[in-house]
C-alpha cells in the first residue's frame, strides 16, 4: 500500500505475539473491557521489577563486602607473616 506505511513499535510486536486478536482490537481503537485487571497486572509487574532490582543490588553489595573482607584478611595475613 503506497503512502500507508507506518512505524511498528516493539510493544506492538509483543502485543501481536501474545494475542493477535487483542492486537487487532487495539489497532481498531477498541478499549479492553478488563481495564482494572490490566492495571492490577501492570502494578504487580512494576512492583516485581522493583523487587528484582533490589535483590540484584543486594547481591552486588554482598559480593563487594565479601571481596573487601577477603582483601582485609589477605592484608592481615601478609602483615602477620612479614612481622
C-alpha positions as CSV (number, residue, x, y, z in Angstrom):
1,X,0.0,0.0,0.0
2,X,1.9,3.1,-1.2
3,X,1.7,6.0,1.2
4,X,0.1,4.0,4.0
5,X,3.3,2.8,5.7
6,X,3.6,3.3,9.4
7,X,6.1,2.6,12.2
8,X,5.6,-0.7,14.0
9,X,6.8,-0.4,17.6
10,X,8.3,-3.2,19.7
11,X,5.4,-3.1,22.2
12,X,3.0,-3.7,19.2
13,X,5.0,-6.7,18.2
14,X,4.9,-8.0,21.7
15,X,1.1,-7.5,21.8
16,X,0.7,-9.3,18.5
17,X,2.8,-12.3,19.6
18,X,0.9,-12.5,22.9
19,X,-2.6,-12.3,21.4
20,X,-3.2,-11.5,17.8
21,X,-6.9,-10.7,18.4
22,X,-6.1,-8.2,21.2
23,X,-3.5,-6.6,18.9
24,X,-6.2,-6.2,16.2
25,X,-8.7,-4.8,18.6
26,X,-6.1,-2.3,19.8
27,X,-5.4,-1.4,16.2
28,X,-9.1,-0.7,15.7
29,X,-9.1,1.6,18.7
30,X,-11.2,-0.6,20.9
31,X,-10.6,-0.5,24.6
32,X,-10.4,-3.7,26.6
33,X,-13.2,-4.4,29.0
34,X,-11.0,-5.7,31.8
35,X,-9.1,-2.4,32.3
36,X,-9.0,-2.8,36.1
37,X,-7.4,-6.3,35.8
38,X,-4.8,-5.0,33.4
39,X,-3.9,-2.1,35.7
40,X,-3.5,-4.5,38.6
41,X,-1.3,-6.7,36.5
42,X,0.8,-3.8,35.4
43,X,1.2,-2.7,39.0
44,X,2.2,-6.3,40.0
45,X,4.8,-6.4,37.3
46,X,6.2,-2.9,38.3
47,X,6.5,-4.0,41.9
48,X,8.1,-7.3,41.0
49,X,10.6,-5.5,38.8
50,X,11.5,-3.2,41.7
51,X,12.0,-6.2,44.0
52,X,14.2,-7.9,41.4
53,X,16.3,-4.8,41.1
54,X,16.6,-4.5,44.9
55,X,17.7,-8.2,45.1
56,X,20.3,-7.7,42.4
57,X,21.7,-4.6,44.2
58,X,21.8,-6.5,47.5
59,X,23.6,-9.4,45.8
60,X,26.1,-7.0,44.3
61,X,26.6,-5.3,47.7
62,X,27.2,-8.7,49.2
63,X,29.9,-9.6,46.7
64,X,31.6,-6.2,47.3
65,X,31.6,-6.8,51.0
66,X,32.9,-10.4,50.6
67,X,35.7,-9.1,48.4
68,X,36.5,-6.4,50.9
69,X,36.6,-8.9,53.7
70,X,38.9,-11.2,51.7
71,X,41.2,-8.3,50.9
72,X,41.4,-7.3,54.6
73,X,42.1,-10.9,55.5
74,X,44.9,-11.1,53.0
75,X,46.3,-7.9,54.3
76,X,46.2,-9.1,57.8
77,X,47.9,-12.4,56.9
78,X,50.6,-10.7,54.9
79,X,51.1,-8.2,57.8
80,X,51.4,-11.1,60.3
81,X,53.7,-13.1,58.0
82,X,56.1,-10.1,57.4
83,X,56.2,-9.3,61.0
